[in-house]
Amino acid sequence: GQERRYYYLTELGLRALNEKRAEWRSFAAAVNLIIGPPNFTEVEI
């Protein structure tokens, strides 16, 4: 088979990832204030 390739985040990419994670957490918190936190125990049949 083909030789495996390994990819790594650069320092700049890691900073961008952390920034996007923080933005997502902020957005999710704002949505949760409006609709409430997710309830993972609910099951729809």
C-alpha distance matrix in Angstrom:
0.0 3.7 6.5 8.8 12.1 15.4 18.5 22.0 25.4 27.8 31.4 32.5 29.9 30.9 34.5 33.9 32.1 35.1 37.5 36.0 35.9 39.6 40.4 38.8 40.7 43.9 43.4 42.5 45.7 47.8 46.5 47.2 50.7 51.3 49.6 49.3 46.4 43.7 44.7 41.5 43.7 44.9 43.4 44.3 44.5
3.7 0.0 3.8 6.3 9.0 12.6 15.5 19.1 22.4 24.6 28.3 29.3 26.8 28.0 31.6 31.0 29.5 32.5 34.8 33.4 33.7 37.3 38.0 36.7 38.8 41.8 41.3 40.8 43.9 45.9 44.9 45.7 49.1 49.7 48.3 48.1 45.2 42.8 44.0 41.1 43.5 44.6 43.4 44.3 44.8
6.5 3.8 0.0 3.8 6.5 9.9 13.1 16.5 20.0 22.1 25.6 27.0 24.8 25.8 29.4 29.2 27.7 30.5 33.1 32.0 32.1 35.7 36.7 35.6 37.5 40.5 40.4 39.9 42.8 45.0 44.2 44.9 48.3 49.2 47.9 47.5 44.5 42.3 43.7 40.8 43.3 44.7 43.8 44.9 45.7
8.8 6.3 3.8 0.0 3.8 6.6 10.0 13.3 16.9 19.3 22.7 24.2 21.7 22.5 26.1 26.0 24.3 27.0 29.6 28.6 28.5 32.1 33.2 32.0 33.8 36.9 36.8 36.3 39.2 41.4 40.7 41.3 44.7 45.7 44.4 43.9 40.9 38.7 40.1 37.3 39.9 41.4 40.7 41.9 42.9
12.1 9.0 6.5 3.8 0.0 3.8 6.6 10.1 13.6 15.7 19.3 20.6 18.2 19.3 22.9 22.6 21.2 24.1 26.6 25.7 25.9 29.4 30.4 29.5 31.5 34.4 34.4 34.2 37.0 39.1 38.6 39.5 42.7 43.7 42.7 42.3 39.4 37.5 39.2 36.6 39.5 40.9 40.5 41.7 42.9
15.4 12.6 9.9 6.6 3.8 0.0 3.8 6.8 10.4 12.8 16.2 17.8 15.4 16.0 19.7 19.8 18.3 20.9 23.6 22.9 23.0 26.3 27.7 26.9 28.6 31.6 31.9 31.6 34.3 36.5 36.3 37.0 40.1 41.3 40.5 40.0 36.9 35.3 37.1 34.6 37.6 39.2 39.1 40.5 42.1
18.5 15.5 13.1 10.0 6.6 3.8 0.0 3.8 7.0 9.5 13.0 14.2 11.8 12.6 16.2 16.2 14.9 17.7 20.1 19.6 19.9 23.2 24.4 23.9 25.8 28.5 28.8 28.9 31.5 33.6 33.6 34.5 37.5 38.7 38.1 37.7 34.8 33.4 35.5 33.4 36.5 38.1 38.2 39.5 41.3
22.0 19.1 16.5 13.3 10.1 6.8 3.8 0.0 3.8 6.4 9.5 11.3 9.1 9.4 13.0 13.6 12.5 14.8 17.5 17.5 17.7 20.6 22.2 22.1 23.7 26.3 27.1 27.3 29.6 31.8 32.1 32.9 35.7 37.2 36.9 36.3 33.4 32.4 34.7 32.8 36.0 37.8 38.2 39.8 41.9
25.4 22.4 20.0 16.9 13.6 10.4 7.0 3.8 0.0 3.8 6.6 7.8 5.4 5.8 9.4 9.9 9.1 11.5 13.9 14.2 14.8 17.5 19.0 19.2 20.9 23.3 24.1 24.7 26.9 28.9 29.5 30.5 33.1 34.6 34.6 34.1 31.4 30.7 33.3 31.8 35.2 36.8 37.6 39.1 41.4
27.8 24.6 22.1 19.3 15.7 12.8 9.5 6.4 3.8 0.0 3.8 5.3 4.9 6.1 8.6 9.7 10.3 12.2 14.1 15.2 16.3 18.4 19.8 20.8 22.4 24.3 25.5 26.5 28.4 30.3 31.2 32.4 34.6 36.3 36.6 36.2 33.7 33.3 36.0 34.7 38.2 39.9 40.8 42.3 44.7
31.4 28.3 25.6 22.7 19.3 16.2 13.0 9.5 6.6 3.8 0.0 3.8 5.5 5.1 6.3 8.7 9.9 10.7 12.4 14.4 15.3 16.7 18.5 20.0 21.2 22.9 24.5 25.7 27.2 29.0 30.4 31.5 33.4 35.3 36.0 35.4 32.9 33.0 35.8 34.8 38.4 40.1 41.3 43.0 45.7
32.5 29.3 27.0 24.2 20.6 17.8 14.2 11.3 7.8 5.3 3.8 0.0 3.8 5.5 5.2 6.2 8.7 10.0 10.6 12.4 14.3 15.5 16.6 18.4 20.1 21.3 22.6 24.3 25.9 27.3 28.7 30.2 32.0 33.7 34.5 34.3 32.1 32.3 35.4 34.6 38.3 39.7 40.9 42.3 45.1
29.9 26.8 24.8 21.7 18.2 15.4 11.8 9.1 5.4 4.9 5.5 3.8 0.0 3.8 5.4 5.0 6.1 8.6 9.8 10.5 12.2 14.3 15.2 16.3 18.3 20.0 20.9 22.2 24.2 25.8 26.7 28.2 30.3 31.8 32.3 32.1 29.8 29.6 32.6 31.7 35.3 36.7 37.7 39.0 41.7
30.9 28.0 25.8 22.5 19.3 16.0 12.6 9.4 5.8 6.1 5.1 5.5 3.8 0.0 3.8 5.4 5.0 6.2 8.6 9.9 10.5 12.4 14.2 15.2 16.5 18.5 19.9 20.8 22.5 24.5 25.6 26.6 28.8 30.6 31.1 30.5 28.0 27.9 30.8 29.8 33.4 35.0 36.3 38.0 40.7
34.5 31.6 29.4 26.1 22.9 19.7 16.2 13.0 9.4 8.6 6.3 5.2 5.4 3.8 0.0 3.8 5.4 5.2 6.2 8.7 9.9 10.7 12.4 14.3 15.5 16.7 18.5 19.9 21.3 22.9 24.5 25.7 27.4 29.3 30.2 29.8 27.6 28.0 31.1 30.6 34.2 35.8 37.3 38.9 41.9
33.9 31.0 29.2 26.0 22.6 19.8 16.2 13.6 9.9 9.7 8.7 6.2 5.0 5.4 3.8 0.0 3.8 5.5 5.0 6.2 8.6 9.9 10.5 12.3 14.3 15.4 16.4 18.2 20.0 21.3 22.5 24.1 26.0 27.5 28.3 28.3 26.3 26.6 29.8 29.4 33.1 34.3 35.7 36.9 39.9
32.1 29.5 27.7 24.3 21.2 18.3 14.9 12.5 9.1 10.3 9.9 8.7 6.1 5.0 5.4 3.8 0.0 3.8 5.4 5.2 6.1 8.7 9.8 10.5 12.3 14.3 15.2 16.2 18.2 20.0 20.9 22.1 24.4 26.0 26.4 26.1 23.8 23.7 26.8 26.1 29.8 31.1 32.4 33.8 36.7
35.1 32.5 30.5 27.0 24.1 20.9 17.7 14.8 11.5 12.2 10.7 10.0 8.6 6.2 5.2 5.5 3.8 0.0 3.8 5.5 5.0 6.2 8.6 9.8 10.6 12.4 14.2 15.2 16.5 18.6 20.0 20.8 22.8 24.8 25.5 24.8 22.5 22.9 26.0 25.6 29.2 30.8 32.5 34.2 37.3
37.5 34.8 33.1 29.6 26.6 23.6 20.1 17.5 13.9 14.1 12.4 10.6 9.8 8.6 6.2 5.0 5.4 3.8 0.0 3.8 5.4 5.2 6.3 8.7 10.0 10.7 12.4 14.3 15.5 16.8 18.6 20.0 21.5 23.3 24.4 24.2 22.4 23.2 26.5 26.6 30.3 31.5 33.3 34.7 37.9
36.0 33.4 32.0 28.6 25.7 22.9 19.6 17.5 14.2 15.2 14.4 12.4 10.5 9.9 8.7 6.2 5.2 5.5 3.8 0.0 3.8 5.4 4.9 6.1 8.6 9.8 10.4 12.0 14.1 15.3 16.3 18.0 20.0 21.4 22.1 22.2 20.4 20.8 24.2 24.1 27.9 28.8 30.4 31.6 34.7
35.9 33.7 32.1 28.5 25.9 23.0 19.9 17.7 14.8 16.3 15.3 14.3 12.2 10.5 9.9 8.6 6.1 5.0 5.4 3.8 0.0 3.8 5.4 5.1 6.2 8.6 9.8 10.4 12.2 14.3 15.2 16.2 18.4 20.2 20.6 20.1 17.9 18.2 21.4 21.3 25.0 26.3 28.0 29.6 32.7
39.6 37.3 35.7 32.1 29.4 26.3 23.2 20.6 17.5 18.4 16.7 15.5 14.3 12.4 10.7 9.9 8.7 6.2 5.2 5.4 3.8 0.0 3.8 5.4 5.1 6.2 8.6 9.9 10.6 12.5 14.3 15.2 16.8 18.9 20.0 19.4 17.5 18.6 22.0 22.4 26.0 27.3 29.5 31.1 34.5
40.4 38.0 36.7 33.2 30.4 27.7 24.4 22.2 19.0 19.8 18.5 16.6 15.2 14.2 12.4 10.5 9.8 8.6 6.3 4.9 5.4 3.8 0.0 3.8 5.5 5.2 6.2 8.6 10.0 10.8 12.4 14.2 15.6 17.2 18.4 18.6 17.3 18.4 22.0 22.7 26.4 27.1 29.2 30.3 33.7
38.8 36.7 35.6 32.0 29.5 26.9 23.9 22.1 19.2 20.8 20.0 18.4 16.3 15.2 14.3 12.3 10.5 9.8 8.7 6.1 5.1 5.4 3.8 0.0 3.8 5.4 5.0 6.0 8.4 9.8 10.4 12.0 14.2 15.5 16.1 16.1 14.5 15.1 18.7 19.1 22.9 23.6 25.5 26.6 30.0
40.7 38.8 37.5 33.8 31.5 28.6 25.8 23.7 20.9 22.4 21.2 20.1 18.3 16.5 15.5 14.3 12.3 10.6 10.0 8.6 6.2 5.1 5.5 3.8 0.0 3.8 5.5 5.1 6.0 8.6 9.9 10.3 12.3 14.5 15.1 14.4 12.4 13.6 17.1 17.8 21.4 22.5 24.8 26.4 29.9
43.9 41.8 40.5 36.9 34.4 31.6 28.5 26.3 23.3 24.3 22.9 21.3 20.0 18.5 16.7 15.4 14.3 12.4 10.7 9.8 8.6 6.2 5.2 5.4 3.8 0.0 3.8 5.5 5.2 6.3 8.8 9.9 10.8 12.9 14.5 14.2 13.2 15.2 18.8 20.1 23.6 24.3 26.8 28.2 31.8
43.4 41.3 40.4 36.8 34.4 31.9 28.8 27.1 24.1 25.5 24.5 22.6 20.9 19.9 18.5 16.4 15.2 14.2 12.4 10.4 9.8 8.6 6.2 5.0 5.5 3.8 0.0 3.8 5.4 5.2 6.3 8.6 10.0 11.1 12.4 13.0 12.4 13.9 17.7 19.1 22.6 22.8 25.0 25.9 29.5
42.5 40.8 39.9 36.3 34.2 31.6 28.9 27.3 24.7 26.5 25.7 24.3 22.2 20.8 19.9 18.2 16.2 15.2 14.3 12.0 10.4 9.9 8.6 6.0 5.1 5.5 3.8 0.0 3.8 5.4 5.1 6.0 8.6 10.0 10.3 10.2 9.0 10.2 14.0 15.3 18.8 19.2 21.5 22.7 26.3
45.7 43.9 42.8 39.2 37.0 34.3 31.5 29.6 26.9 28.4 27.2 25.9 24.2 22.5 21.3 20.0 18.2 16.5 15.5 14.1 12.2 10.6 10.0 8.4 6.0 5.2 5.4 3.8 0.0 3.8 5.5 5.0 6.3 8.9 10.0 9.2 8.3 10.8 14.3 16.3 19.4 20.0 22.9 24.3 28.0
47.8 45.9 45.0 41.4 39.1 36.5 33.6 31.8 28.9 30.3 29.0 27.3 25.8 24.5 22.9 21.3 20.0 18.6 16.8 15.3 14.3 12.5 10.8 9.8 8.6 6.3 5.2 5.4 3.8 0.0 3.8 5.4 5.2 6.7 9.0 9.5 10.0 12.6 16.2 18.5 21.6 21.5 24.3 25.2 28.9
46.5 44.9 44.2 40.7 38.6 36.3 33.6 32.1 29.5 31.2 30.4 28.7 26.7 25.6 24.5 22.5 20.9 20.0 18.6 16.3 15.2 14.3 12.4 10.4 9.9 8.8 6.3 5.1 5.5 3.8 0.0 3.8 5.4 5.2 6.2 7.5 8.3 10.2 13.7 16.0 19.1 18.6 21.1 21.7 25.3
47.2 45.7 44.9 41.3 39.5 37.0 34.5 32.9 30.5 32.4 31.5 30.2 28.2 26.6 25.7 24.1 22.1 20.8 20.0 18.0 16.2 15.2 14.2 12.0 10.3 9.9 8.6 6.0 5.0 5.4 3.8 0.0 3.8 5.3 5.2 4.4 4.8 7.6 10.9 13.6 16.4 16.3 19.2 20.3 24.1
50.7 49.1 48.3 44.7 42.7 40.1 37.5 35.7 33.1 34.6 33.4 32.0 30.3 28.8 27.4 26.0 24.4 22.8 21.5 20.0 18.4 16.8 15.6 14.2 12.3 10.8 10.0 8.6 6.3 5.2 5.4 3.8 0.0 3.8 5.9 5.5 7.5 10.8 13.7 16.8 19.2 19.0 22.1 23.1 26.8
51.3 49.7 49.2 45.7 43.7 41.3 38.7 37.2 34.6 36.3 35.3 33.7 31.8 30.6 29.3 27.5 26.0 24.8 23.3 21.4 20.2 18.9 17.2 15.5 14.5 12.9 11.1 10.0 8.9 6.7 5.2 5.3 3.8 0.0 3.8 5.9 8.9 11.4 14.2 17.3 19.6 18.6 21.4 21.8 25.4
49.6 48.3 47.9 44.4 42.7 40.5 38.1 36.9 34.6 36.6 36.0 34.5 32.3 31.1 30.2 28.3 26.4 25.5 24.4 22.1 20.6 20.0 18.4 16.1 15.1 14.5 12.4 10.3 10.0 9.0 6.2 5.2 5.9 3.8 0.0 3.8 6.8 8.5 10.9 14.1 16.2 15.0 17.6 18.0 21.7
49.3 48.1 47.5 43.9 42.3 40.0 37.7 36.3 34.1 36.2 35.4 34.3 32.1 30.5 29.8 28.3 26.1 24.8 24.2 22.2 20.1 19.4 18.6 16.1 14.4 14.2 13.0 10.2 9.2 9.5 7.5 4.4 5.5 5.9 3.8 0.0 3.8 6.5 8.6 12.1 14.0 13.6 16.8 17.9 21.6
46.4 45.2 44.5 40.9 39.4 36.9 34.8 33.4 31.4 33.7 32.9 32.1 29.8 28.0 27.6 26.3 23.8 22.5 22.4 20.4 17.9 17.5 17.3 14.5 12.4 13.2 12.4 9.0 8.3 10.0 8.3 4.8 7.5 8.9 6.8 3.8 0.0 3.8 6.5 9.4 11.9 12.3 15.5 17.3 21.0
43.7 42.8 42.3 38.7 37.5 35.3 33.4 32.4 30.7 33.3 33.0 32.3 29.6 27.9 28.0 26.6 23.7 22.9 23.2 20.8 18.2 18.6 18.4 15.1 13.6 15.2 13.9 10.2 10.8 12.6 10.2 7.6 10.8 11.4 8.5 6.5 3.8 0.0 3.8 6.0 9.0 9.2 12.2 14.0 17.7
44.7 44.0 43.7 40.1 39.2 37.1 35.5 34.7 33.3 36.0 35.8 35.4 32.6 30.8 31.1 29.8 26.8 26.0 26.5 24.2 21.4 22.0 22.0 18.7 17.1 18.8 17.7 14.0 14.3 16.2 13.7 10.9 13.7 14.2 10.9 8.6 6.5 3.8 0.0 3.8 5.5 6.0 9.4 11.9 15.5
41.5 41.1 40.8 37.3 36.6 34.6 33.4 32.8 31.8 34.7 34.8 34.6 31.7 29.8 30.6 29.4 26.1 25.6 26.6 24.1 21.3 22.4 22.7 19.1 17.8 20.1 19.1 15.3 16.3 18.5 16.0 13.6 16.8 17.3 14.1 12.1 9.4 6.0 3.8 0.0 3.8 5.6 8.0 11.0 14.3
43.7 43.5 43.3 39.9 39.5 37.6 36.5 36.0 35.2 38.2 38.4 38.3 35.3 33.4 34.2 33.1 29.8 29.2 30.3 27.9 25.0 26.0 26.4 22.9 21.4 23.6 22.6 18.8 19.4 21.6 19.1 16.4 19.2 19.6 16.2 14.0 11.9 9.0 5.5 3.8 0.0 3.8 6.4 10.0 12.8
44.9 44.6 44.7 41.4 40.9 39.2 38.1 37.8 36.8 39.9 40.1 39.7 36.7 35.0 35.8 34.3 31.1 30.8 31.5 28.8 26.3 27.3 27.1 23.6 22.5 24.3 22.8 19.2 20.0 21.5 18.6 16.3 19.0 18.6 15.0 13.6 12.3 9.2 6.0 5.6 3.8 0.0 3.8 6.7 9.9
43.4 43.4 43.8 40.7 40.5 39.1 38.2 38.2 37.6 40.8 41.3 40.9 37.7 36.3 37.3 35.7 32.4 32.5 33.3 30.4 28.0 29.5 29.2 25.5 24.8 26.8 25.0 21.5 22.9 24.3 21.1 19.2 22.1 21.4 17.6 16.8 15.5 12.2 9.4 8.0 6.4 3.8 0.0 3.8 6.5
44.3 44.3 44.9 41.9 41.7 40.5 39.5 39.8 39.1 42.3 43.0 42.3 39.0 38.0 38.9 36.9 33.8 34.2 34.7 31.6 29.6 31.1 30.3 26.6 26.4 28.2 25.9 22.7 24.3 25.2 21.7 20.3 23.1 21.8 18.0 17.9 17.3 14.0 11.9 11.0 10.0 6.7 3.8 0.0 3.8
44.5 44.8 45.7 42.9 42.9 42.1 41.3 41.9 41.4 44.7 45.7 45.1 41.7 40.7 41.9 39.9 36.7 37.3 37.9 34.7 32.7 34.5 33.7 30.0 29.9 31.8 29.5 26.3 28.0 28.9 25.3 24.1 26.8 25.4 21.7 21.6 21.0 17.7 15.5 14.3 12.8 9.9 6.5 3.8 0.0
